[in-house]
Amino acid sequence: MNRVNVAFQVLPEADGEISYRVVDQAIRVIAESGLTYRVCPFETVVECTLEEATDLVHRIHEACEKAGTRRMLTYLKIQADFTKDVEISDKMEKYDKF
């Protein structure tokens, strides 16, 4: 199975408002996964298989609940190429010079 790019955006609610402290826990789970990722202002993009993405969603939800959220929206965007791996660097290389 080829690697895809998955953009994870979590919007956890803690104490009635969006909590960046809880978002940090979601990013920690991604960082600890060992997968290639890039944190962006609105989402974090990860290079992974679809199976790894499913596992990450589960672990992110557990970590955010443990960090205090009771409600959360999770948005995913998936870019796939059925002939080869999709890499973050393919899209970002020209911008990394800035």
C-alpha positions, 0 to 999 in steps of 0.5 A, a space after each residue: 500500500 502506498 503512503 498517502 498524506 493525511 491532514 489532521 485538524 482537531 478542534 477540541 473543546 475544553 472548558 467551553 472553548 477551543 483548547 490549544 493545550 489539548 491540540 498540543 497533545 494531538 501533535 505529541 501523539 503524531 510526533 511520537 508515532 515516528 512518521 514524517 509530519 509537518 505542523 501547519 497553522 490549521 492542521 498537521 500533515 502526516 505521511 502514512 498508510 491509511 491503516 496508520 492514519 486510522 490508528 493515529 485518529 484513535 490514539 489522538 482521540 484518546 490523548 485529547 480525552 485524557 487531556 480534558 476535552 469532552 467534545 471534539 471535531 476531527 477533520 481529515 483530508 487525504 491525498 493519495 496516488 495509486 501509483 506511488 507514495 505521496 510525500 510532503 516534500 513534493 508539495 513543500 520543496 519550493 516553499 522551504 527556501 523562504 
